[in-house]
């Protein structure tokens, strides 16, 4: 009896360690808040603009997007593992660098995650699958050698903005409607806001990236040129969302929820950006903007499901 217990416990402990390592690779805390909100935004817009009915496909497409974004972070850690192993801070966050799992196990896990994502995207229909497949491809090419889009100027921002924002909204929308119309403004706004985030992060990493010899957009343009694009993208996103709202992309009452959210968030001090670093400039609006967006999507979803009906 004791022999059986001693054999089972180590195996159970080993499996628990592996499971924690795989979950760590997905870095779900870094993408789940915006992934779910953007997927819901796309689907709910389509429902609102076409008066169609929400169904179980929404769950499949939201989960597909979560898996696709997880795949992006998994393959990033797989490819960056040798470099991350040289940095104590990064090593602690990379399950492959700190040898909790092997590179081969990481590759298998990334492949299974990507496959599961594609299967779920197919549930949403042809166009949802096409845009989902493009997202998964960009998630791979963004980090993997030899393409490594994140280390190339222009393509680093374009691929980031597409795979982490615009395509998420599109997969949600095209699940329920194939003619976006005014929804293109929201898709473009999501693209620009994601581009803003990429520019912001690149400026924050400018000195490190320059010393590492990376040839990304900020190294090409310099800090000042990148700041111009960063604020231009943020302003452009706000303008397109406003035009979309005025054009009827959202129910009118949703605007009041946004106004209340802004008023409440203004009562608090936001000292860190989305990375958890001290907020500089526009960095202080990142967390409240994400919280307000998710609040609006949650209430919109509840309204669409009839939760508030008598």
C-alpha positions in Angstrom: 0.0 0.0 0.0 2.8 2.4 0.9 4.6 1.5 -2.3 1.6 2.6 -4.3 1.2 5.9 -2.5 4.9 6.8 -3.0 4.6 6.0 -6.7 1.4 7.9 -7.2 2.3 11.1 -5.3 5.4 11.9 -7.3 3.5 11.4 -10.6 0.7 13.6 -9.4 3.2 16.3 -8.3 5.0 16.1 -11.7 1.7 16.5 -13.6 0.7 19.5 -11.4 4.1 21.1 -12.2 3.7 20.5 -15.9 0.1 21.8 -15.9 1.1 25.0 -14.1 3.9 25.5 -16.6 1.6 25.1 -19.6 -0.9 27.6 -18.1 2.0 30.0 -17.4 3.0 29.8 -21.1 -0.4 31.1 -22.2 0.1 34.3 -20.2 -3.7 34.5 -20.1 -3.7 37.5 -17.7 -2.0 39.6 -20.3 -4.6 39.1 -23.1 -7.9 37.8 -21.6 -9.2 41.2 -20.6 -9.1 42.7 -24.1 -9.7 39.4 -26.0 -13.1 38.7 -24.6 -14.2 42.3 -24.8 -13.2 42.7 -28.4 -14.8 39.4 -29.5 -18.0 40.4 -27.8 -17.9 43.8 -29.4 -17.8 42.3 -32.9 -20.6 39.8 -32.3 -22.9 42.2 -30.5 -22.4 44.9 -33.2 -23.5 42.4 -35.8 -26.6 41.4 -33.7 -27.4 45.1 -33.1 -27.1 46.1 -36.7 -29.0 43.2 -38.2 -31.5 42.3 -35.5 -30.3 38.7 -35.7 -30.3 36.4 -32.7 -27.4 35.6 -30.4 -26.6 31.8 -30.2 -24.1 29.3 -28.8 -21.6 30.2 -31.6 -20.6 33.2 -29.6 -19.1 31.0 -26.9 -17.1 29.0 -29.5 -15.7 32.1 -31.2 -14.8 33.8 -27.9 -12.9 30.7 -26.8 -11.3 30.4 -30.3 -9.9 33.9 -29.8 -8.7 33.2 -26.3 -6.8 30.1 -27.6 -5.4 32.0 -30.6 -4.1 34.8 -28.3 -2.7 32.1 -25.9 -0.9 30.6 -28.9 0.7 33.9 -29.7 2.2 34.1 -26.2 3.2 30.4 -26.2 5.1 30.6 -29.5 6.7 33.8 -28.3 8.1 32.2 -25.2 9.2 29.1 -27.2 11.2 31.3 -29.6 12.5 33.7 -27.0 13.5 31.0 -24.5 17.3 31.1 -25.2 17.4 34.9 -24.8 15.0 35.0 -21.8 17.3 32.5 -20.0 20.0 35.2 -19.9 17.7 37.7 -18.1 16.8 36.7 -14.5 13.4 38.6 -14.6 12.4 37.2 -18.0 13.6 33.7 -17.1 11.3 33.5 -14.1 8.3 34.2 -16.4 9.2 31.8 -19.2 8.4 28.2 -18.3 10.8 26.9 -21.0 13.8 29.1 -20.0 13.5 28.0 -16.3 13.2 24.4 -17.5 9.8 23.6 -16.1 9.0 22.2 -19.5 11.1 21.5 -22.6 11.1 23.3 -25.9 9.6 20.3 -27.6 6.8 20.1 -25.1 6.2 23.9 -25.7 6.0 23.3 -29.4 3.5 20.5 -29.0 1.4 22.6 -26.7 1.5 25.5 -29.1 0.4 23.3 -32.0 -2.5 21.8 -30.1 -3.6 25.2 -29.0 -3.5 26.6 -32.5 -5.4 23.5 -33.8 -8.1 23.8 -31.2 -8.5 27.5 -32.0 -8.9 26.8 -35.7 -11.5 24.1 -35.1 -13.6 26.6 -33.0 -13.2 29.4 -35.5 -14.7 27.0 -38.1 -17.9 26.9 -36.0 -18.4 30.5 -36.8 -18.6 30.0 -40.5 -16.3 30.4 -43.5 -15.3 34.1 -43.1 -14.8 33.6 -39.3 -12.5 30.7 -40.1 -10.6 32.7 -42.8 -10.0 35.6 -40.5 -9.2 33.3 -37.5 -6.7 31.4 -39.6 -5.1 34.7 -40.6 -4.9 35.6 -36.9 -3.2 32.3 -36.0 -0.8 32.6 -38.9 0.2 36.1 -37.8 0.6 34.9 -34.2 3.1 32.4 -35.4 5.0 34.7 -37.9 5.1 37.5 -35.3 7.6 35.6 -33.1 8.9 32.6 -35.1 12.1 32.5 -37.1 12.9 33.3 -39.8 9.9 35.7 -40.3 10.0 37.2 -36.8 7.7 40.1 -37.8 8.1 41.7 -34.3 11.8 42.4 -35.1 11.1 44.2 -38.4 10.0 47.8 -38.9 6.4 48.5 -40.0 5.4 44.8 -40.0 5.9 44.7 -36.3 3.1 47.2 -35.7 0.8 46.0 -38.6 0.9 42.4 -37.5 0.5 43.3 -33.8 -2.5 45.5 -34.5 -4.2 43.0 -36.7 -3.8 39.8 -34.6 -4.3 41.4 -31.2 -7.3 43.6 -32.0 -8.8 44.1 -35.5 -9.1 40.4 -36.4 -10.6 39.6 -33.0 -13.4 42.1 -33.7 -13.8 40.8 -37.2 -14.1 37.1 -36.2 -16.9 38.1 -33.7 -18.7 40.2 -36.3 -18.5 37.9 -39.3 -19.9 35.0 -37.2 -23.3 36.8 -37.4 -23.0 39.0 -40.5 -20.9 39.2 -43.6 -21.2 42.9 -44.5 -19.7 45.1 -41.8 -20.6 48.5 -43.1 -20.3 51.0 -40.3 -18.6 48.3 -38.2 -15.5 48.8 -40.3 -15.0 52.1 -38.3 -14.9 50.1 -35.1 -12.5 47.5 -36.6 -10.2 50.3 -37.7 -10.5 52.0 -34.3 -9.4 48.7 -32.6 -6.5 48.4 -35.1 -5.4 52.0 -34.3 -5.7 51.6 -30.5 -3.6 48.4 -30.7 -1.0 50.2 -32.8 -1.0 52.9 -30.2 -0.2 50.2 -27.6 2.6 48.8 -29.6 4.1 52.2 -30.2 3.9 52.9 -26.5 5.6 49.7 -25.5 8.3 50.1 -28.1 9.1 53.6 -26.8 9.3 52.1 -23.3 11.7 49.4 -24.6 13.6 51.8 -26.9 17.1 51.7 -25.3 16.9 47.9 -24.7 15.9 47.2 -28.2 18.5 49.5 -29.6 21.3 47.8 -27.6 20.0 44.4 -28.7 20.3 45.4 -32.3 16.6 45.1 -33.1 15.4 46.8 -36.3 11.8 47.5 -35.3 9.8 50.6 -36.0 10.9 52.7 -33.0 14.6 52.1 -33.8 13.9 53.1 -37.4 12.0 56.2 -36.6 13.4 57.2 -33.3 11.4 58.1 -30.1 10.1 61.4 -31.4 8.8 60.0 -34.7 7.2 57.1 -32.9 5.5 59.3 -30.4 3.9 61.2 -33.3 2.5 58.0 -34.6 1.5 56.8 -31.2 -0.6 59.9 -30.3 -1.9 60.0 -33.9 -3.1 56.4 -33.6 -4.8 57.1 -30.2 -6.6 60.2 -31.6 -7.6 58.4 -34.7 -9.1 55.5 -32.7 -11.1 57.9 -30.6 -12.4 59.7 -33.8 -13.4 56.5 -35.5 -15.2 55.2 -32.4 -17.1 58.5 -32.1 -18.1 58.5 -35.8 -19.2 54.8 -35.5 -21.3 55.6 -32.4 -23.0 58.6 -34.0 -23.7 56.3 -37.1 -25.5 53.8 -35.0 -22.9 51.0 -34.6 -23.9 50.8 -30.9 -27.2 51.2 -29.0 -27.5 54.8 -27.9 -27.9 53.9 -24.2 -24.5 52.3 -24.2 -23.0 55.8 -24.5 -24.4 56.7 -21.0 -22.7 53.6 -19.6 -19.4 54.8 -21.1 -19.9 58.3 -19.7 -20.6 56.9 -16.2 -17.5 54.7 -16.5 -15.3 57.6 -17.4 -16.7 59.8 -14.6 -16.1 57.0 -12.0 -12.6 56.1 -13.3 -11.6 59.8 -13.1 -12.1 59.7 -9.4 -9.2 57.3 -9.0 -5.5 57.6 -9.6 -4.1 55.3 -12.2 -0.3 55.2 -11.6 0.6 52.2 -13.7 0.2 51.2 -17.4 -1.0 47.9 -18.8 2.5 46.4 -18.2 2.4 47.4 -14.5 5.1 50.0 -15.1 4.9 53.6 -13.8 2.4 55.3 -16.2 4.0 58.0 -18.5 1.8 60.3 -20.5 -1.1 58.4 -21.9 -0.2 55.3 -20.0 -2.5 56.3 -17.2 -5.6 55.9 -19.4 -4.8 52.3 -20.5 -6.3 50.4 -17.5 -9.4 52.5 -17.0 -10.1 52.4 -20.8 -9.9 48.6 -20.7 -12.1 48.4 -17.6 -14.7 50.7 -19.2 -14.8 48.7 -22.4 -15.3 45.4 -20.6 -18.0 46.9 -18.4 -19.8 48.2 -21.5 -19.5 44.8 -23.3 -20.7 42.9 -20.2 -23.8 45.1 -19.8 -24.5 45.0 -23.6 -24.3 41.2 -23.6 -26.6 41.0 -20.6 -29.1 43.3 -22.3 -28.9 41.2 -25.5 -29.6 38.0 -23.6 -32.6 39.6 -22.0 -31.3 39.7 -18.4 -32.8 43.1 -17.8 -36.2 42.2 -19.2 -39.2 42.0 -16.8 
